[in-house]
């Protein structure tokens, strides 16, 4: 296969770093000293009226909008946020249907503002998430990957700004007189820089954005079907994996891996379920893997996003078929970026290995809810360097391990949806079908080129980023743009223009590369994401 290496350069601003974890569980365990209310009522020590599911804590924040036009609650931070590496806020929220009036969309907004301005809302950045009524749900506000709204369209993307020091939370929109009662708990922001902050994974080396419709890209993926344990798969799984488009296909910009209850015979064995298991035709050592996915919900399903050593001698894998198989499992190593537990209340991050001292496993989990992970997309990622490996859910650290053997070799990516087995559990009696849906898979590595030698003194602003309709490009010095070229992920040039603002309405969603030539002769490479 052909591998396209696109260089994406990150502009690094000199800022004061924010090195403190910010949290409040509204039970006295936190470091937010003061919450304030605006146009509404606030109680930060209210008895939790819905001790259930993912939130059984005793006290919560009660938010009561009694018709205020711009009701919100918030707090001021003593130091500006540095969103360049830590850009995710999380909280739990519950809105009872009995506490709302009117016909506003049930939603929560988290706004970041500069509290030093006389009109702090004028430059705010906001993320809005829709909510379900009558249930606790954990909501993530990712100012790098979620769709955000800058009130000032000329503002930089949030991750390129260092002026935010105020957080506002608002329910069911503004500029209305409707009533809303809501309960908030476990507000969290990890402002501690990553231990790998000096490692910049700024070179996209491989990706699949799953654009188009129909079969998967067979230049990138191989559908593994050969049974590996005689008459079945490992871990007492109950399915046949097939190479049919019915079980793995692309539609509406996402990959669907679908499991079905159906009688299916293959390799001389009959089973009651079918699904798909994909191997990447790309292997790598070290970097950041990002997978944005929505998980199946039905009992008995076992989705997985994981890596195996390229040298595994498992018959039927793509790389063993290509002649690379020399070590059996677990000597080859396994990295599980995402697996739910049987109850689907946790996401596990796990390593399996044997480096000559016996079988080892390291597994940890973070709490989730089946309703959330099956209805909302989340980012499951691995950061893998020469010294450490870390697995994240939406930038929340799940587990970490020192980079020991055999994790110093090339690995490849697997995506699959099993039925039953160790982490699937008993399959629901009424199961008919369910889906693991994936928006994208991206692998980044550290560029060996110097940022300074490539971009010289020119700096460039691309906003908004991610972009939906129009993108604007602005140089921050006195240079002028001579030419702009846009390339897709395969390296194909799809646009050539001299206009610093142009439409992307007809572009498919995904990652694109900009090549900007200035009148001073500099060539600047930059990426943007089309939503």
C-alpha positions as CSV (number, residue, x, y, z in Angstrom):
1,X,0.0,0.0,0.0
2,X,1.0,3.6,-0.4
3,X,1.6,5.6,2.8
4,X,1.2,9.4,2.6
5,X,3.1,11.4,5.1
6,X,1.7,14.9,5.7
7,X,3.6,17.3,7.9
8,X,1.4,19.3,10.3
9,X,3.2,22.1,12.2
10,X,2.0,23.3,15.5
11,X,2.5,27.0,16.4
12,X,3.7,27.2,20.0
13,X,2.9,30.3,21.9
14,X,4.8,31.4,24.9
15,X,2.3,31.4,27.8
16,X,2.2,30.9,31.5
17,X,1.4,27.3,32.1
18,X,-1.5,26.2,34.2
19,X,-0.4,23.3,36.4
20,X,-3.3,22.6,38.7
21,X,-6.1,20.2,38.6
22,X,-9.5,22.0,38.9
23,X,-12.3,20.0,40.4
24,X,-15.4,20.2,42.7
25,X,-17.5,17.3,43.9
26,X,-19.7,19.6,46.0
27,X,-18.9,17.5,49.0
28,X,-15.9,19.5,50.2
29,X,-13.4,17.8,48.0
30,X,-12.3,20.4,45.5
31,X,-10.4,23.6,44.9
32,X,-13.0,25.9,43.5
33,X,-13.5,28.4,46.4
34,X,-16.5,30.3,45.0
35,X,-19.3,29.6,42.6
36,X,-21.5,32.5,41.6
37,X,-24.9,32.8,40.0
38,X,-26.2,35.3,37.4
39,X,-29.9,35.8,36.7
40,X,-30.7,32.5,38.6
41,X,-30.6,30.8,42.0
42,X,-27.7,28.6,43.2
43,X,-27.2,26.0,46.0
44,X,-23.8,24.3,46.0
45,X,-24.7,22.0,48.9
46,X,-28.0,20.6,47.9
47,X,-29.0,17.0,48.8
48,X,-28.8,14.8,45.7
49,X,-32.5,14.0,44.9
50,X,-31.5,11.4,42.3
51,X,-28.9,9.0,43.9
52,X,-28.8,6.5,41.1
53,X,-26.8,5.1,38.1
54,X,-23.5,7.0,37.7
55,X,-24.0,9.4,40.6
56,X,-24.8,8.2,44.1
57,X,-23.0,11.1,45.8
58,X,-24.8,12.9,48.7
59,X,-24.7,16.5,47.6
60,X,-24.7,18.3,44.3
61,X,-25.0,21.8,42.9
62,X,-28.6,22.9,42.3
63,X,-29.1,25.3,39.3
64,X,-32.5,27.1,39.3
65,X,-33.3,29.4,36.4
66,X,-36.5,31.2,37.4
67,X,-36.9,33.0,34.1
68,X,-33.7,35.0,33.9
69,X,-33.0,36.0,30.3
70,X,-29.3,35.1,30.5
71,X,-29.2,32.7,33.5
72,X,-25.9,31.0,34.2
73,X,-23.5,29.9,37.0
74,X,-19.8,30.0,37.0
75,X,-16.5,30.6,38.7
76,X,-13.3,32.7,38.1
77,X,-10.0,31.0,38.0
78,X,-6.9,32.6,39.5
79,X,-4.8,31.7,36.5
80,X,-5.5,31.6,32.8
81,X,-6.2,28.2,31.3
82,X,-3.6,26.7,28.9
83,X,-5.8,24.7,26.4
84,X,-2.9,23.8,24.1
85,X,-2.4,20.4,25.7
86,X,-5.3,20.1,28.2
87,X,-8.6,21.2,26.7
88,X,-11.3,18.9,28.2
89,X,-13.8,19.7,30.9
90,X,-16.2,17.1,32.3
91,X,-19.2,17.2,34.6
92,X,-22.3,15.2,35.5
93,X,-25.7,16.7,35.0
94,X,-29.4,15.8,35.6
95,X,-32.4,17.8,34.4
96,X,-35.8,16.5,35.7
97,X,-38.7,17.0,33.3
98,X,-40.8,18.4,36.1
99,X,-38.4,21.3,36.5
100,X,-38.6,22.9,33.0
101,X,-41.1,25.1,31.2
102,X,-41.3,26.2,27.6
103,X,-40.0,24.5,24.5
104,X,-36.3,25.2,24.6
105,X,-33.9,22.5,23.5
106,X,-32.7,20.5,26.5
107,X,-29.0,21.3,26.5
108,X,-26.0,22.4,28.5
109,X,-23.5,25.0,27.5
110,X,-20.0,25.5,28.9
111,X,-18.5,28.9,28.1
112,X,-15.0,30.1,28.5
113,X,-14.4,33.9,29.0
114,X,-11.8,36.4,29.8
115,X,-13.0,37.9,33.1
116,X,-10.7,40.8,32.8
117,X,-12.7,42.4,30.0
118,X,-15.5,44.8,30.6
119,X,-17.6,42.7,28.3
120,X,-16.2,39.2,28.9
121,X,-18.9,37.5,26.7
122,X,-17.6,39.4,23.7
123,X,-14.7,37.0,23.1
124,X,-16.1,33.9,24.6
125,X,-15.9,30.4,23.2
126,X,-18.7,27.9,23.8
127,X,-19.6,24.2,23.4
128,X,-23.2,23.1,23.6
129,X,-24.3,19.5,24.3
130,X,-27.8,18.2,24.1
131,X,-29.2,16.3,27.1
132,X,-31.6,13.6,28.0
133,X,-34.1,14.4,30.7
134,X,-34.6,12.4,34.0
135,X,-31.1,10.8,34.0
136,X,-27.6,11.5,35.2
137,X,-25.2,11.7,32.3
138,X,-21.5,12.6,32.1
139,X,-20.8,15.4,29.6
140,X,-17.5,16.2,28.1
141,X,-16.5,19.5,26.6
142,X,-13.5,19.0,24.4
143,X,-12.3,22.4,23.1
144,X,-10.0,20.8,20.6
145,X,-12.2,18.2,19.0
146,X,-15.8,19.2,19.7
147,X,-17.7,21.8,17.6
148,X,-17.2,25.1,19.4
149,X,-18.7,28.6,18.7
150,X,-16.6,31.7,19.0
151,X,-18.9,34.7,19.6
152,X,-16.3,36.8,17.8
153,X,-15.8,35.0,14.5
154,X,-12.3,36.6,14.3
155,X,-11.1,34.9,17.5
156,X,-8.5,32.1,17.3
157,X,-9.5,28.5,18.0
158,X,-9.7,27.9,21.8
159,X,-6.5,25.7,21.9
160,X,-4.6,28.7,20.5
161,X,-5.7,31.1,23.1
162,X,-4.4,31.8,26.6
163,X,-6.8,34.5,27.8
164,X,-9.6,32.4,29.3
165,X,-10.0,32.5,33.1
166,X,-13.7,32.2,33.6
167,X,-16.1,29.2,33.3
168,X,-19.8,29.6,32.8
169,X,-22.5,26.8,32.8
170,X,-25.9,27.5,31.2
171,X,-28.9,25.2,30.8
172,X,-31.4,25.3,27.9
173,X,-30.0,28.3,26.1
174,X,-30.5,32.0,26.8
175,X,-32.6,35.0,25.7
176,X,-35.7,33.3,27.0
177,X,-37.8,33.4,30.2
178,X,-38.3,29.7,30.6
179,X,-37.7,27.9,33.9
180,X,-35.0,25.2,34.4
181,X,-34.0,23.2,37.4
182,X,-30.8,21.2,37.0
183,X,-28.3,19.3,39.2
184,X,-24.6,19.4,38.5
185,X,-21.9,17.3,40.1
186,X,-18.2,16.3,39.7
187,X,-16.9,19.2,37.7
188,X,-13.4,18.4,36.5
189,X,-10.6,19.9,34.5
190,X,-7.1,18.5,34.5
191,X,-4.8,21.4,34.0
192,X,-1.7,19.4,34.7
193,X,0.5,19.3,31.6
194,X,1.2,15.8,30.3
195,X,4.4,14.2,31.4
196,X,5.0,13.8,27.6
197,X,4.5,17.5,27.0
198,X,7.8,17.7,25.3
199,X,6.7,15.0,22.8
200,X,4.7,16.7,20.0
201,X,2.8,14.3,17.8
202,X,2.4,16.7,15.0
203,X,2.8,14.5,11.9
204,X,-0.2,12.6,10.7
205,X,1.2,9.4,9.3
206,X,-2.0,7.4,8.7
207,X,-5.7,7.9,8.9
208,X,-9.1,6.8,7.7
209,X,-11.9,9.4,7.9
210,X,-14.5,6.9,6.5
211,X,-15.9,9.3,4.0
212,X,-18.1,8.0,1.2
213,X,-20.5,5.1,1.2
214,X,-20.1,1.3,0.6
215,X,-17.3,-1.0,1.2
216,X,-14.3,-0.3,3.5
217,X,-11.0,0.9,2.0
218,X,-9.2,-2.3,1.3
219,X,-6.0,-0.4,0.8
220,X,-6.1,0.3,4.5
221,X,-8.0,-2.6,6.1
222,X,-8.1,-6.4,6.0
223,X,-11.1,-8.3,7.3
224,X,-9.9,-11.2,9.4
225,X,-12.1,-14.2,9.2
226,X,-10.0,-17.4,10.0
227,X,-11.0,-19.1,13.3
228,X,-8.0,-19.0,15.6
229,X,-9.0,-21.6,18.3
230,X,-9.9,-24.6,16.2
231,X,-13.7,-24.2,15.9
232,X,-14.0,-20.7,17.4
233,X,-12.4,-17.5,18.4
234,X,-10.6,-16.9,21.7
235,X,-12.3,-16.0,25.0
236,X,-15.4,-18.1,24.3
237,X,-16.7,-15.6,21.7
238,X,-19.8,-16.8,19.8
239,X,-19.6,-15.1,16.4
240,X,-18.2,-15.8,13.0
241,X,-16.2,-12.8,11.6
242,X,-17.0,-12.3,7.9
243,X,-15.6,-10.3,5.0
244,X,-19.1,-9.3,3.9
245,X,-20.0,-5.6,3.4
246,X,-23.1,-6.4,5.5
247,X,-20.9,-6.6,8.6
248,X,-18.4,-3.8,7.9
249,X,-19.2,-0.8,5.7
250,X,-19.0,3.0,5.4
251,X,-22.0,5.3,5.3
252,X,-22.7,8.9,6.1
253,X,-19.1,9.5,7.1
254,X,-18.6,6.7,9.6
255,X,-17.5,3.1,9.7
256,X,-20.2,0.7,10.9
257,X,-19.1,-2.7,12.3
258,X,-22.4,-4.6,12.7
259,X,-23.1,-7.7,14.6
260,X,-26.2,-9.8,13.6
261,X,-28.0,-12.7,15.1
262,X,-28.2,-15.1,12.1
263,X,-27.3,-18.7,11.3
264,X,-24.0,-18.6,9.4
265,X,-21.6,-21.4,8.4
266,X,-18.0,-21.0,7.6
267,X,-14.8,-23.2,7.8
268,X,-17.0,-26.2,8.6
269,X,-18.6,-24.6,11.7
270,X,-22.1,-23.1,12.2
271,X,-22.6,-20.2,14.5
272,X,-25.6,-18.0,15.5
273,X,-23.9,-14.6,15.2
274,X,-21.8,-12.7,12.6
275,X,-19.7,-9.6,12.9
276,X,-16.4,-8.2,11.6
277,X,-12.8,-7.8,12.7
278,X,-10.6,-5.3,10.9
279,X,-6.7,-5.4,10.8
280,X,-4.9,-2.2,9.6
281,X,-2.5,-2.7,6.7
282,X,-0.4,-0.1,8.5
283,X,2.0,-0.8,11.3
284,X,4.0,1.7,13.4
285,X,6.1,2.2,16.6
286,X,5.4,5.1,18.9
287,X,2.9,7.9,18.4
288,X,-0.6,8.9,19.2
289,X,-3.6,6.8,18.1
290,X,-7.0,8.6,18.2
291,X,-10.3,6.8,17.5
292,X,-13.6,8.6,17.8
293,X,-16.3,6.0,18.3
294,X,-19.8,5.3,19.5
295,X,-20.3,1.9,21.2
296,X,-23.0,-0.8,21.0
297,X,-25.4,-0.9,23.9
298,X,-27.0,-4.4,23.9
299,X,-25.9,-6.9,26.5
300,X,-23.5,-9.5,25.1
301,X,-21.7,-7.2,22.7
302,X,-18.0,-6.8,23.1
303,X,-16.5,-3.9,21.1
304,X,-12.7,-3.4,21.1
305,X,-10.2,-0.9,19.8
306,X,-6.8,-2.4,20.2
307,X,-3.3,-3.1,18.9
308,X,-1.3,-6.3,18.5
309,X,2.4,-6.8,17.7
310,X,3.0,-7.0,14.0
311,X,5.1,-10.1,14.7
312,X,2.1,-12.2,16.1
313,X,2.0,-15.6,14.5
314,X,-1.8,-15.9,14.6
315,X,-3.0,-17.6,11.5
316,X,-5.4,-15.4,9.5
317,X,-4.1,-12.0,10.6
318,X,-3.0,-9.7,7.8
319,X,0.6,-9.4,9.0
320,X,1.0,-13.2,9.6
321,X,-0.3,-13.8,6.1
322,X,2.4,-11.3,4.9
323,X,5.1,-13.4,6.6
324,X,5.8,-11.3,9.7
325,X,4.5,-13.8,12.3
326,X,7.3,-15.0,14.6
327,X,5.9,-14.8,18.1
328,X,2.8,-16.2,19.7
329,X,0.5,-14.3,22.0
330,X,1.2,-12.8,24.6
331,X,4.9,-12.6,23.7
332,X,3.9,-10.3,20.8
333,X,2.2,-7.9,23.2
334,X,-1.3,-6.5,23.2
335,X,-2.6,-2.9,23.9
336,X,-6.3,-2.5,24.5
337,X,-7.2,1.1,24.0
338,X,-11.0,0.5,24.6
339,X,-13.0,-2.3,26.0
340,X,-16.1,-1.9,28.1
341,X,-16.7,-4.2,31.1
342,X,-19.6,-6.7,31.0
343,X,-22.0,-4.3,32.7
344,X,-20.9,-1.4,30.3
345,X,-20.4,0.9,33.3
346,X,-16.6,1.2,32.7
347,X,-14.1,1.6,29.9
348,X,-10.9,-0.5,30.4
349,X,-7.4,0.3,29.3
350,X,-5.2,-2.8,29.3
351,X,-1.8,-4.3,28.4
352,X,-1.1,-8.0,28.0
353,X,2.5,-9.3,27.6
354,X,5.2,-11.8,28.3
355,X,8.8,-10.7,28.0
356,X,10.2,-14.0,29.3
357,X,9.1,-13.6,32.9
358,X,5.6,-15.1,32.6
359,X,2.2,-13.7,31.5
360,X,1.5,-10.1,32.8
361,X,-1.5,-7.9,32.6
362,X,-2.1,-4.3,33.6
363,X,-5.7,-3.2,33.5
364,X,-7.5,-0.1,34.9
365,X,-10.9,1.5,34.2
366,X,-12.8,4.8,34.4
367,X,-16.5,5.0,35.1
368,X,-18.9,5.6,32.2
369,X,-22.5,4.8,31.4
370,X,-23.9,2.6,28.7
371,X,-26.4,5.3,27.7
372,X,-23.6,7.8,27.2
373,X,-21.1,5.7,25.3
374,X,-23.8,4.2,23.0
375,X,-25.4,7.5,22.1
376,X,-22.4,9.9,22.1
377,X,-19.1,9.8,20.3
378,X,-16.0,9.8,22.5
379,X,-12.3,9.8,21.7
380,X,-10.3,6.8,22.7
381,X,-6.6,7.3,22.4
382,X,-3.1,5.9,23.1
383,X,0.1,8.0,23.6
384,X,3.1,5.8,23.1
385,X,6.7,7.0,23.5
386,X,10.0,5.3,24.0
387,X,9.5,5.6,27.8
388,X,5.8,5.4,28.5
389,X,2.4,4.4,27.3
390,X,-0.9,6.1,28.3
391,X,-4.5,5.3,27.4
392,X,-7.1,8.0,27.5
393,X,-10.9,8.4,27.3
394,X,-11.5,12.0,26.1
395,X,-8.2,13.1,27.6
396,X,-9.0,11.4,31.0
397,X,-6.2,9.1,31.8
398,X,-7.3,5.5,32.2
399,X,-4.0,3.6,32.6
400,X,-0.3,4.0,32.0
401,X,2.7,1.7,31.7
402,X,6.4,2.0,31.2
403,X,7.4,1.1,27.6
404,X,9.0,-2.3,28.2
405,X,9.5,-5.2,25.9
406,X,7.7,-6.3,23.8
407,X,6.2,-2.8,23.3
408,X,9.3,-1.5,21.5
409,X,8.3,-3.1,18.2
410,X,5.9,-2.3,15.4
411,X,2.2,-2.8,16.2
412,X,-1.0,-2.7,14.1
413,X,-4.6,-1.6,14.8
414,X,-7.6,-3.9,15.2
415,X,-11.3,-2.9,15.3
416,X,-13.9,-5.5,16.1
417,X,-17.2,-6.3,17.6
418,X,-17.4,-9.7,19.3
419,X,-20.4,-11.5,20.8
420,X,-20.4,-13.0,24.2
421,X,-17.1,-14.1,25.7
422,X,-15.1,-12.8,28.7
423,X,-16.1,-9.1,28.4
424,X,-19.3,-9.6,26.4
425,X,-21.1,-11.7,28.9
426,X,-24.5,-13.3,28.4
427,X,-26.0,-12.3,25.1
428,X,-29.5,-10.7,25.4
429,X,-32.2,-13.2,24.4
430,X,-33.8,-10.6,22.2
431,X,-30.6,-9.5,20.4
432,X,-31.0,-9.0,16.7
433,X,-28.2,-6.5,15.8
434,X,-26.0,-3.8,17.1
435,X,-23.3,-1.5,15.9
436,X,-19.8,-0.2,16.7
437,X,-19.7,3.1,14.8
438,X,-16.3,4.9,14.2
439,X,-15.9,8.4,12.9
440,X,-12.2,8.3,12.3
441,X,-8.9,6.5,13.1
442,X,-5.8,8.7,13.2
443,X,-2.1,8.0,13.9
444,X,0.2,10.9,14.7
445,X,4.0,10.8,15.2
446,X,6.6,13.3,16.2
447,X,8.0,15.2,13.2
448,X,11.8,15.1,12.9
449,X,11.8,18.5,11.2
450,X,12.3,21.7,13.2
451,X,9.2,23.9,13.4
452,X,11.4,27.0,13.3
453,X,13.4,26.0,10.3
454,X,10.2,25.3,8.4
455,X,7.9,28.2,9.1
456,X,10.7,30.8,9.7
457,X,9.2,33.9,11.3
458,X,5.8,33.8,9.7
459,X,2.9,32.8,11.9
460,X,-0.6,32.0,10.6
461,X,-4.1,31.9,12.0
462,X,-6.7,29.6,10.7
463,X,-10.2,30.1,12.0
464,X,-12.5,28.6,12.9
465,X,-10.8,25.2,13.2
466,X,-12.6,22.8,13.1
467,X,-14.6,24.4,10.3
468,X,-18.1,23.8,8.9
469,X,-18.6,26.2,6.1
470,X,-16.0,29.0,5.6
471,X,-12.4,29.1,6.7
472,X,-10.3,32.3,7.0
473,X,-6.5,32.6,6.9
474,X,-4.5,35.5,8.3
475,X,-0.8,36.2,8.7
476,X,0.1,37.8,11.9
477,X,3.1,39.7,10.5
478,X,3.3,42.1,7.5
479,X,3.5,39.4,4.9
480,X,0.8,38.8,2.4
481,X,-0.5,35.5,1.0
482,X,0.6,34.7,-2.5
483,X,-1.1,31.4,-2.9
484,X,-3.1,28.8,-1.0
485,X,-3.3,25.1,-1.8
486,X,-5.5,22.5,-0.1
487,X,-4.7,18.8,-0.2
488,X,-6.7,15.8,1.1
489,X,-5.4,13.0,3.2
490,X,-4.1,11.1,0.1
491,X,-2.0,14.1,-1.0
492,X,-4.4,15.0,-3.8
493,X,-4.6,18.8,-4.5
494,X,-8.3,19.8,-4.4
495,X,-8.1,23.6,-4.2
496,X,-5.9,26.4,-5.5
497,X,-6.7,29.9,-4.5
498,X,-5.3,33.4,-3.5
499,X,-8.4,34.3,-1.5
500,X,-7.8,34.2,2.3
501,X,-11.4,33.3,3.0
502,X,-13.0,30.5,1.1
503,X,-15.9,28.0,1.2
504,X,-15.6,24.4,2.4
505,X,-19.3,23.5,2.1
506,X,-18.6,21.0,-0.6
507,X,-15.7,19.3,1.2
508,X,-16.2,15.9,2.9
509,X,-15.4,15.9,6.6
510,X,-11.9,15.0,7.6
511,X,-8.4,16.3,7.9
512,X,-6.9,18.5,5.2
513,X,-3.4,20.0,4.6
514,X,-2.9,23.7,3.8
515,X,0.2,24.8,1.9
516,X,0.5,28.6,2.1
517,X,3.1,30.5,0.2
518,X,3.7,34.1,1.3
519,X,5.0,37.1,-0.7
520,X,8.2,36.9,1.4
521,X,8.9,33.5,0.0
522,X,8.1,31.4,3.0
523,X,6.1,28.2,2.7
524,X,3.9,27.3,5.7
525,X,2.2,24.0,6.2
526,X,-0.9,23.8,8.4
527,X,-3.8,21.4,9.0
528,X,-7.5,22.0,9.6
529,X,-10.4,19.7,10.3
530,X,-13.6,19.9,8.3
531,X,-16.7,18.9,10.3
